[in-house]
Amino acid sequence: MKKNMGSADRAIRLIIATLIVTLYFTNVLTGALAVILLILAAVFAVTSLAGNCPLYSLVGFHTSKTKEPQGKQSA
């Protein structure tokens, strides 16, 4: 799996996930919104730790600083 997320993107996702989890466990977030945001936080945490976002792959977007291999250049 090729990494398509840069370190800043990964850090921001982890901070957002941590914030959501903290708000949930301090009972600031409750109900259906809390469940939806916890699922989003889990997705953010997993993609951040893996360094790969499937949505980025679908749209051809990347925030990593790695360069494409020279054999894969487009004309």
C-alpha positions as CSV (number, residue, x, y, z in Angstrom):
1,M,0.0,0.0,0.0
2,K,1.6,3.3,-1.2
3,K,1.5,6.1,1.3
4,N,-0.4,9.2,0.0
5,M,-0.6,11.3,3.2
6,G,2.0,13.7,4.4
7,S,3.0,14.1,8.0
8,A,1.0,17.3,8.5
9,D,-2.1,15.7,7.1
10,R,-1.6,12.7,9.4
11,A,-1.0,14.8,12.5
12,I,-4.1,16.9,11.9
13,R,-6.2,13.8,11.5
14,L,-4.9,12.3,14.7
15,I,-5.5,15.6,16.6
16,I,-9.1,15.7,15.3
17,A,-9.7,12.1,16.2
18,T,-8.3,12.7,19.7
19,L,-10.5,15.7,20.2
20,I,-13.6,13.8,19.1
21,V,-12.9,10.9,21.5
22,T,-12.2,13.4,24.3
23,L,-15.4,15.2,23.7
24,Y,-17.3,11.9,23.7
25,F,-15.9,10.6,27.0
26,T,-16.5,13.9,28.7
27,N,-20.1,13.7,27.6
28,V,-20.0,16.8,25.5
29,L,-21.0,14.8,22.5
30,T,-24.0,12.5,22.9
31,G,-26.6,10.6,20.8
32,A,-26.5,9.8,17.1
33,L,-24.1,12.7,16.4
34,A,-21.6,11.2,18.9
35,V,-21.7,7.8,17.2
36,I,-21.2,9.2,13.7
37,L,-18.3,11.4,14.9
38,L,-16.7,8.4,16.7
39,I,-16.9,6.4,13.5
40,L,-15.3,9.3,11.7
41,A,-12.6,9.5,14.4
42,A,-11.8,5.8,14.0
43,V,-11.5,6.2,10.2
44,F,-9.2,9.3,10.7
45,A,-7.0,7.4,13.2
46,V,-6.7,4.3,11.1
47,T,-5.9,6.2,7.9
48,S,-3.5,8.4,9.7
49,L,-1.6,5.5,11.2
50,A,-1.5,3.7,7.9
51,G,-0.5,6.8,6.0
52,N,-2.9,5.9,3.2
53,C,-6.4,7.4,2.6
54,P,-8.5,5.4,0.2
55,L,-10.5,8.5,-0.8
56,Y,-7.3,10.2,-1.8
57,S,-6.4,7.2,-4.0
58,L,-9.8,7.3,-5.7
59,V,-9.5,11.0,-6.7
60,G,-5.7,10.9,-7.4
61,F,-4.8,13.3,-4.6
62,H,-1.8,13.0,-2.3
63,T,-0.2,15.2,0.4
64,S,3.0,13.2,0.7
65,K,6.2,14.5,-0.6
66,T,7.3,11.3,-2.3
67,K,7.9,11.6,-6.0
68,E,6.5,9.3,-8.7
69,P,8.9,6.7,-10.1
70,Q,10.5,7.8,-13.3
71,G,9.0,5.0,-15.3
72,K,5.4,6.2,-14.5
73,Q,5.6,9.7,-16.0
74,S,2.7,10.8,-18.1
75,A,3.1,12.4,-21.5
